[in-house]
Amino acid sequence: MSGGIRMSKPRVSMIEYEQASEAIKREFDYQIKKNGRITNMKRTALHSLPAYRALMEWYTLRDELIPVIGDWGVVVFSHAISTQSDCLICSTFFRKIIIDHGKDPDNLELTEKEQVLVEYGRQLVKDSNNVSDELYAKLERFFNEEEIVLLTVFAGIMIATNTFNNALKIPLDEVLYDYRRK
């Protein structure tokens, strides 16, 4: 698992506000108004508005998942996917949330439902063709078909985000440096 700051050169530049089109400036402004900053990942994704918007659907699906698994469940599920994907940015982002909640991300005490989410998320990254009948039966104990579809598509966007960050060697945001895995 990645523990240090990614030192290799990013493969794609980050969009600079001053050189951005009006449409991209609107996205910048929205992110800064909403979050106080814009991440390196988002600044890179903004090279393609459709690609950026596809990745931002993560938030739409997250909002649909919260009533199903709660905020904490979203964090646990996303962290499992991101650590299995060895995505420095996303795994560190979710480590920060876990640590800021006073928990140890390397020794989480999970409910049975949360453990199923972790197992499912990791398996989707490892080999989605081989989700076992046993694992699927565990999912069915906690979730109906609509919820399983939502979980699976959410995981797919999380994996796409991890792939985007990893393949393009997007640098870790400075606000996450102190939360890296040692």
PAZAPA-4460 file (N, C-alpha, C; in steps of 0.05 Angstrom, whole numbers, plus 32768, in hexadecimal, padded with zeros to 4 digits):
% residues 182
    n_x    n_y    n_z   ca_x   ca_y   ca_z    c_x    c_y    c_z   seq   type   mol
   8011   7FE8   8000   8000   8000   8000   8011   8019   8000     1      M     A
   800A   802D   7FF2   8019   8046   7FF0   8018   8053   800B     2      S     A
   802F   805C   8014   8031   806A   802D   803D   8085   802B     3      G     A
   804D   808A   8017   805B   80A4   8015   804C   80B5   8001     4      G     A
   8057   80CD   7FFE   804C   80E0   7FEB   8055   80D6   7FCF     5      I     A
   8042   80D6   7FBD   8049   80CD   7FA2   805B   80E2   7F96     6      R     A
   8074   80DA   7F8F   8088   80ED   7F86   808A   80ED   7F67     7      M     A
   807E   80DA   7F59   8080   80DA   7F3C   8070   80F2   7F31     8      S     A
   8078   80FA   7F1A   806B   8111   7F0D   804F   8109   7F04     9      K     A
   803B   811A   7F09   8020   8115   7EFF   8021   8112   7EE1    10      P     A
   8010   8101   7ED6   8010   80FD   7EB9   7FFF   8112   7EAB    11      R     A
   7FED   811E   7EB9   7FDC   8133   7EAE   7FDD   814B   7EC0    12      V     A
   7FDF   8162   7EB5   7FE0   817B   7EC5   7FC5   8180   7ED3    13      S     A
   7FC7   8191   7EE7   7FAF   819A   7EF4   7FA6   81B4   7EE7    14      M     A
   7F8D   81B7   7EE3   7F81   81CF   7ED7   7F87   81E7   7EEA    15      I     A
   7F90   81FC   7EDE   7F94   8215   7EED   7F7B   8227   7EE8    16      E     A
   7F71   8233   7EFC   7F59   8243   7EFA   7F5B   8259   7EE5    17      Y     A
   7F72   8266   7EE5   7F76   827D   7ED3   7F74   8275   7EB5    18      E     A
   7F7B   825D   7EAF   7F7B   8253   7E93   7F62   8244   7E8C    19      Q     A
   7F50   8240   7E9F   7F38   822F   7E9B   7F22   823D   7E8B    20      A     A
   7F12   822D   7E7E   7EFA   8238   7E70   7EE6   8240   7E85    21      S     A
   7ED2   824F   7E7C   7EBD   8258   7E8F   7EAF   8241   7E9C    22      E     A
   7EA9   822B   7E8D   7E9C   8214   7E98   7EAD   8207   7EAE    23      A     A
   7EC6   8205   7EAA   7ED8   81F9   7EBE   7EDB   820B   7ED6    24      I     A
   7EDC   8225   7ED1   7EDE   8239   7EE7   7EC5   8236   7EF9    25      K     A
   7EAE   8231   7EED   7E96   822D   7EFE   7E99   8215   7F10    26      R     A
   7EA5   81FF   7F05   7EA9   81E7   7F16   7EBD   81ED   7F2C    27      E     A
   7ED3   81FB   7F26   7EE6   8204   7F3A   7ED8   8213   7F50    28      F     A
   7EC9   8228   7F48   7EBC   8239   7F5B   7EA9   8229   7F6C    29      D     A
   7E9A   8217   7F60   7E88   8206   7F70   7E97   81F6   7F85    30      Y     A
   7EAD   81E9   7F7D   7EBC   81D9   7F8F   7EC8   81EA   7FA6    31      Q     A
   7ED2   8201   7FA0   7EDD   8212   7FB4   7EC8   821D   7FC7    32      I     A
   7EB1   8224   7FBC   7E9A   822D   7FCD   7E91   8216   7FDF    33      K     A
   7E8F   81FE   7FD4   7E84   81E8   7FE3   7E98   81DC   7FF7    34      K     A
   7EB2   81DA   7FEF   7EC6   81CC   7FFF   7EDD   81DE   8009    35      N     A
   7EDE   81F6   7FFF   7EF4   8208   8008   7F0D   8204   7FF7    36      G     A
   7F0D   81F0   7FE6   7F25   81EA   7FD5   7F1C   81D7   7FBF    37      R     A
   7F2E   81D3   7FAD   7F29   81BF   7F98   7F41   81AB   7F98    38      I     A
   7F3B   8192   7F97   7F4F   817D   7F9A   7F60   817B   7F80    39      T     A
   7F77   816F   7F83   7F88   8169   7F6C   7F7A   8157   7F58    40      N     A
   7F6B   8143   7F62   7F5C   8131   7F51   7F48   8141   7F40    41      M     A
   7F39   8152   7F4C   7F24   8161   7F3E   7F31   8174   7F2A    42      K     A
   7F47   8181   7F32   7F55   8193   7F20   7F5F   8184   7F07    43      R     A
   7F67   816B   7F0A   7F70   815B   7EF4   7F58   8152   7EE3    44      T     A
   7F43   8148   7EF0   7F2C   813E   7EE1   7F1F   8154   7ED1    45      A     A
   7F22   816D   7ED9   7F15   8183   7ECA   7F20   8187   7EAE    46      L     A
   7F34   8178   7EA6   7F3C   8179   7E8A   7F26   816F   7E78    47      H     A
   7F14   815F   7E83   7EFD   8155   7E74   7EE4   8158   7E86    48      S     A
   7ED3   816B   7E7F   7EBB   816F   7E90   7EA9   8156   7E92    49      L     A
   7EA5   8147   7E7B   7E95   812F   7E7F   7EA2   811A   7E92    50      P     A
   7EBC   8117   7E90   7ECA   8105   7EA2   7EC8   810F   7EBF    51      A     A
   7ECD   8128   7EC3   7ECA   8134   7EDE   7EAE   8130   7EE9    52      Y     A
   7E9A   8135   7ED8   7E7E   8131   7EE2   7E78   8114   7EE8    53      R     A
   7E83   8102   7ED8   7E7F   80E5   7EDE   7E8A   80DE   7EFA    54      A     A
   7EA2   80E8   7EFF   7EAE   80E2   7F19   7E9F   80EF   7F30    55      L     A
   7E93   8107   7F2A   7E84   8115   7F3F   7E69   8107   7F46    56      M     A
   7E61   80F4   7F35   7E49   80E5   7F3B   7E4D   80D4   7F55    57      E     A
   7E66   80D1   7F5D   7E6C   80C3   7F76   7E5B   80D0   7F8D    58      W     A
   7E5A   80EB   7F8C   7E4B   80FA   7FA1   7E2D   80F4   7FA0    59      Y     A
   7E22   80F2   7F88   7E06   80EC   7F85   7E00   80D0   7F91    60      T     A
   7E11   80BD   7F8A   7E0C   80A2   7F94   7E11   80A0   7FB2    61      L     A
   7E25   80AF   7FBC   7E2A   80AF   7FD9   7E11   80B9   7FE7    62      R     A
   7E05   80CE   7FDD   7DED   80D9   7FEA   7DD6   80C5   7FEA    63      D     A
   7DD5   80B4   7FD6   7DC1   809E   7FD5   7DC8   8087   7FE8    64      E     A
   7DE2   8083   7FEC   7DEB   806D   7FFE   7DE9   8074   801C    65      L     A
   7DEB   808D   8022   7DEB   8095   803F   7DD2   808A   804E    66      I     A
   7DBA   808C   8043   7DA3   8080   8051   7DA5   8061   8054    67      P     A
   7DB5   8054   8043   7DB7   8037   8043   7DCD   802E   8056    68      V     A
   7DE4   803B   8055   7DFB   8031   8065   7E06   8047   8078    69      I     A
   7DFB   805F   8077   7E04   8074   8088   7E1E   8081   807E    70      G     A
   7E25   8098   8089   7E3E   80A6   8082   7E56   8094   8088    71      D     A
   7E56   8087   809F   7E6C   8076   80A7   7E6F   805E   8094    72      W     A
   7E59   8053   808C   7E5A   803D   807A   7E66   8045   805F    73      G     A
   7E60   805D   8056   7E6C   8067   803D   7E8A   806A   8040    74      V     A
   7E92   8074   8057   7EAF   8077   805C   7EBD   805C   805D    75      V     A
   7EB2   8049   806B   7EBE   802F   806E   7EBF   8021   8053    76      V     A
   7EAA   8022   8044   7EA8   8015   8029   7EBD   8022   8016    77      F     A
   7EBD   803D   8015   7ECF   804B   8004   7EEC   8047   800B    78      S     A
   7EF2   8046   8025   7F0D   8041   802F   7F17   8025   8026    79      H     A
   7F05   8011   8029   7F0C   7FF6   8022   7F13   7FF4   8004    80      A     A
   7F03   8001   7FF4   7F07   8001   7FD7   7F21   800F   7FD0    81      I     A
   7F26   8026   7FDC   7F3D   8037   7FD6   7F57   802A   7FE0    82      S     A
   7F56   801D   7FF7   7F6F   8010   8000   7F75   7FF7   7FEF    83      T     A
   7F60   7FE9   7FE7   7F64   7FD1   7FD6   7F6F   7FDA   7FBB    84      Q     A
   7F66   7FF1   7FB1   7F70   7FFC   7F98   7F8C   8009   7F9A    85      S     A
   7F95   800B   7FB3   7FAF   8019   7FB9   7FAF   8035   7FAD    86      D     A
   7F99   8043   7FB1   7F97   805F   7FA8   7FA0   8071   7FBF    87      C     A
   7FB7   807D   7FBC   7FC2   808E   7FD1   7FAF   80A5   7FD8    88      L     A
   7FA4   80B2   7FC4   7F92   80C9   7FCA   7F79   80C0   7FD8    89      I     A
   7F6A   80AE   7FCD   7F50   80A6   7FD9   7F54   8098   7FF3    90      C     A
   7F67   8085   7FF5   7F6A   8077   800F   7F72   808B   8025    91      S     A
   7F83   809E   801E   7F8C   80B2   8032   7F74   80C5   8039    92      T     A
   7F64   80CC   8025   7F4D   80DD   802B   7F3A   80CF   803F    93      F     A
   7F35   80B5   803B   7F23   80A7   804E   7F31   80A1   8068    94      F     A
   7F4B   809D   8068   7F5A   809B   8081   7F56   80B4   8092    95      R     A
   7F58   80CB   8085   7F54   80E5   8093   7F39   80E5   80A1    96      K     A
   7F24   80DE   8092   7F0A   80DE   809E   7F09   80CB   80B6    97      I     A
   7F14   80B3   80B3   7F14   80A0   80C9   7F23   80AA   80E1    98      I     A
   7F3B   80B4   80DC   7F4C   80BF   80F2   7F3E   80D7   80FF    99      I     A
   7F33   80E8   80EF   7F25   8100   80FA   7F0C   80F8   810B   100      D     A
   7F02   80DF   8107   7EED   80D5   8117   7EF8   80C6   8130   101      H     A
   7F12   80C8   8134   7F1E   80BC   814C   7F22   809E   814A   102      G     A
   7F22   8093   8132   7F25   8076   812E   7F40   8070   8120   103      K     A
   7F49   8058   8123   7F61   804E   8116   7F5A   8040   80FC   104      D     A
   7F61   804C   80E5   7F59   803F   80CC   7F66   8024   80C7   105      P     A
   7F7B   801D   80D5   7F88   8004   80D2   7F7D   7FEE   80E5   106      D     A
   7F6C   7FF6   80F7   7F60   7FE4   810A   7F43   7FEB   8110   107      N     A
   7F33   7FEC   80FC   7F17   7FF4   80FF   7F07   7FDD   810B   108      L     A
   7EF6   7FE5   811E   7EE3   7FD2   8129   7EC9   7FD5   8119   109      E     A
   7EC2   7FC0   810A   7EAC   7FC2   80F8   7E95   7FB0   8100   110      L     A
   7E7D   7FBA   80FA   7E65   7FA9   80FD   7E66   7F93   80E8   111      T     A
   7E54   7F80   80EA   7E53   7F6B   80D5   7E4C   7F77   80BA   112      E     A
   7E39   7F8A   80BA   7E31   7F97   80A1   7E49   7FA6   8095   113      K     A
   7E58   7FB5   80A5   7E6F   7FC4   809B   7E84   7FB1   8091   114      E     A
   7E88   7F9A   809E   7E9B   7F86   8095   7E93   7F7B   807A   115      Q     A
   7E7A   7F77   8075   7E70   7F6E   805B   7E76   7F84   8046   116      V     A
   7E72   7F9D   804C   7E79   7FB3   803A   7E97   7FB3   8033   117      L     A
   7EA7   7FAF   8047   7EC5   7FAE   8042   7ECC   7F97   8030   118      V     A
   7EC1   7F80   8036   7EC7   7F68   8027   7EBD   7F6B   800A   119      E     A
   7EA5   7F76   8006   7E9B   7F7A   7FEB   7EAB   7F8E   7FDC   120      Y     A
   7EB1   7FA5   7FE9   7EC1   7FBA   7FDB   7EDC   7FAF   7FD3   121      G     A
   7EEA   7FA1   7FE4   7F04   7F96   7FDD   7F02   7F81   7FC7   122      R     A
   7EED   7F71   7FC7   7EEA   7F5D   7FB2   7EE4   7F69   7F97   123      Q     A
   7ED5   7F7E   7F97   7ECF   7F8C   7F7E   7EE9   7F97   7F71   124      L     A
   7EFC   7FA0   7F82   7F15   7FAA   7F77   7F26   7F92   7F6E   125      V     A
   7F28   7F7D   7F7F   7F39   7F66   7F78   7F30   7F58   7F5F   126      K     A
   7F16   7F51   7F5E   7F0C   7F41   7F47   7EEE   7F41   7F49   127      D     A
   7EE2   7F53   7F3B   7EC4   7F55   7F3C   7EB7   7F3D   7F2F   128      S     A
   7EC6   7F2E   7F1F   7EBA   7F16   7F12   7EB7   7EFF   7F26   129      N     A
   7EC5   7F02   7F3D   7EC5   7EEC   7F50   7EB9   7EF4   7F6B   130      N     A
   7EA4   7F03   7F6B   7E95   7F08   7F84   7E87   7EED   7F8A   131      V     A
   7E8F   7EE1   7FA0   7E85   7EC6   7FA7   7E68   7EC7   7FAE   132      S     A
   7E5B   7EAF   7FAB   7E3F   7EAC   7FB4   7E3D   7EB2   7FD2   133      D     A
   7E51   7EAA   7FE1   7E51   7EAE   7FFE   7E51   7ECC   8004   134      E     A
   7E62   7EDB   7FF7   7E63   7EF8   7FFB   7E49   7F05   7FF2   135      L     A
   7E3E   7EFD   7FDC   7E25   7F08   7FD2   7E0E   7F02   7FE6   136      Y     A
   7E0E   7EEA   7FF1   7DFA   7EE3   8005   7DFC   7EF5   801E   137      A     A
   7E14   7EFC   8026   7E18   7F0F   803C   7E0C   7F2A   8035   138      K     A
   7E11   7F33   801C   7E06   7F4D   8013   7DE7   7F4C   8015   139      L     A
   7DDC   7F36   800C   7DBF   7F34   800B   7DB3   7F34   8028   140      E     A
   7DC2   7F2C   803B   7DB8   7F2D   8057   7DB4   7F4A   8060   141      R     A
   7DC3   7F5C   8055   7DC1   7F78   805E   7DB4   7F8B   804A   142      F     A
   7DB4   7F84   8030   7DAC   7F96   801C   7D99   7F89   8007   143      F     A
   7D86   7F99   7FFD   7D74   7F8F   7FE8   7D81   7F94   7FCD   144      N     A
   7D74   7F8B   7FB8   7D80   7F8D   7F9D   7D87   7FAA   7F95   145      E     A
   7D75   7FBC   7F9A   7D79   7FD8   7F93   7D92   7FE3   7FA2   146      E     A
   7D95   7FDC   7FBB   7DAC   7FE5   7FCB   7DC6   7FD8   7FC1   147      E     A
   7DC5   7FBF   7FB9   7DDD   7FB1   7FAF   7DE5   7FBE   7F95   148      I     A
   7DD2   7FC5   7F84   7DD9   7FD3   7F6B   7DE6   7FEE   7F72   149      V     A
   7DDB   7FFD   7F84   7DE6   8017   7F8C   7E02   8014   7F97   150      L     A
   7E06   8001   7FA9   7E21   7FFB   7FB4   7E35   7FF5   7F9E   151      L     A
   7E2D   7FE4   7F8B   7E3F   7FDB   7F76   7E47   7FF1   7F63   152      T     A
   7E34   8002   7F5B   7E3A   8018   7F4A   7E4A   802D   7F58   153      V     A
   7E44   8032   7F71   7E54   8045   7F82   7E71   803B   7F83   154      F     A
   7E74   8021   7F88   7E8F   8015   7F88   7E9D   8019   7F6E   155      A     A
   7E8E   8015   7F58   7E9A   8019   7F3D   7EA5   8035   7F39   156      G     A
   7E96   8049   7F42   7EA0   8065   7F40   7EB7   8069   7F52   157      I     A
   7EB7   805D   7F6A   7ECE   805F   7F7D   7EE6   8053   7F70   158      M     A
   7EE3   803C   7F63   7EF9   802F   7F56   7F03   8040   7F3E   159      I     A
   7EF1   804C   7F30   7EF9   805D   7F19   7F09   8075   7F23   160      A     A
   7F00   8080   7F3A   7F0F   8096   7F46   7F2B   808E   7F4E   161      T     A
   7F2D   8076   7F5A   7F47   806B   7F62   7F59   8067   7F49   162      N     A
   7F4D   805C   7F35   7F5C   8056   7F1C   7F66   8070   7F0F   163      T     A
   7F55   8084   7F0F   7F5C   809F   7F04   7F74   80AA   7F13   164      F     A
   7F73   80AA   7F2D   7F88   80B5   7F3E   7FA2   80A5   7F3A   165      N     A
   7FA0   808B   7F3A   7FB8   807A   7F38   7FC5   807B   7F1C   166      N     A
   7FB5   8078   7F07   7FC0   8077   7EEC   7FCD   8092   7EE4   167      A     A
   7FC1   80A8   7EED   7FCB   80C2   7EE5   7FDF   80CE   7EFA   168      L     A
   7FE4   80BE   7F0E   7FF8   80C6   7F23   7FF2   80E1   7F2F   169      K     A
   7FD9   80E5   7F36   7FD0   80FF   7F41   7FDD   8102   7F5D   170      I     A
   7FE9   8118   7F62   7FF7   811B   7F7C   7FE3   811E   7F93   171      P     A
   7FEC   8114   7FAA   7FDD   8117   7FC3   7FD9   8134   7FCA   172      L     A
   7FC2   813B   7FD2   7FBC   8157   7FDB   7FCB   815C   7FF5   173      D     A
   7FD6   8173   7FF8   7FE5   817A   8010   7FD5   8177   802A   174      E     A
   7FBB   817C   8029   7FAB   817A   8041   7FAA   815D   804C   175      V     A
   7FB2   814A   803B   7FB1   812D   8043   7FCD   8123   804C   176      L     A
   7FE2   8132   8049   7FFD   8128   804F   7FFF   811B   806B   177      Y     A
   7FF3   8128   807F   7FF6   811E   809B   7FE5   8104   80A0   178      D     A
   7FD5   80FD   808D   7FC3   80E5   8091   7FCD   80CD   8082   179      Y     A
   7FE3   80CF   8073   7FED   80B8   8064   7FF2   80A1   8077   180      R     A
   7FF0   8089   806C   7FF8   8071   807A   8016   8071   807D   181      R     A
   801F   806B   8095   803C   806B   809A   8049   8053   808D   182      K     A
***
